[in-house]
Amino acid sequence: MSTTEKPRGRQQRPNRTELIAAWSRIRDAADKGSIPASALLIALSENKPFVSCREFFV
């Protein structure tokens, strides 16, 4: 028997599994040398806003 996940509605917080998966993806990207992922980890861990600098380097 297979079950399908119901899509979340608007303004609903992600569940714990989704948060763990998102942190894991960010950490994996940072481990592979992604500078934006590393900056995001630092900003999130220090509870600071994250601003992408991509527009400055284009």
Summary of the structure (lengths in Angstrom):
residues: 58
radius of gyration: 15.2
end to end distance: 49.3
largest distance: 50.7
contacts: 84
relative contact order: 0.09
helix: 52%
strand: 0%
